[in-house]
Amino acid sequence: MGLFKLFFRFSSWQMRRIMKREAKHLAREVEKTYSEKKARMENATEQEIIMAIVDTTFNREKLLKLPEKYKKRIEICCKTVNGFCYIMALEAGTLTGLPNFRSLQFTTYMDKELEAKGFPKQTFKRKKKILEAMEMTVEGWEEFIKDKN
């Protein structure tokens, strides 16, 4: 095996490891925060709970100053816990700036971790809407969200 091929495999393995670790960490944090908010907001919908988390995570004044495009993106993404986590990791967190195929790969890891924490499985239709809002639906994007481990 050539040196380049060996390096590529190692860096790919390392990137998957980083993304899986971030998904696990974020799922743990969201589970804790979501549970606390849900206990205080007994009759709230999932989206209302997520928006309460957004309000405590981000400065409300800064959110109001965002261009309309980003406000709409946050509104669409934060309808589910999954979308909230995608935005947190890929646009406001440690995985900002990843290429599209890596970002799409991360969403699969995030979905798995959230399901392991007891959150409901996200539908393909809902995920597609979130990924469209995040401008991640490039040609062949569906291939990158298949479960490949």
C-alpha positions, 0 to 999 in steps of 0.5 A: 500500500502506498504511503499516500493511500495509508495517510488517506485511510488514517486521516479518514479514520481520524476524521470519523472518530472526531465526528463520532466523538462530537456527536456523542458529546453533543447528544449528552449535552442536549439530552441533559438540557432538553430534560431540564427544559421539558421539566420546566415546560411540561406542556410545550412542544418539541420545537418550543423546548428547542427554541428555549434552548436556543434562547439560552445558548445564544444571545437573543439580541444577536439572533434578531440582528441576523439576516433573514436567511439565517433566521429562517434556517434556524427556524427550520432546523430547530423544529427537531432536536436533530436539526438543532444539533446539526446547526450547533456542531456544523455552524456554531461548533467545532465542526464548522467548515467541514466539506459537505460530504463530511457534514452529511456524514456527521448528521448520520452519526448525530442521528444515531447518538440521539436515537441512543439517548431516546430521541425519536428517529428523524424521518427522511423527509424532515432531514431533507428539509433541514439539509436543504435549509443548511444548503447541504443537498448537493448532487448525490447527497443521499449516499453520504447519509446512508449508514456505513458505520 
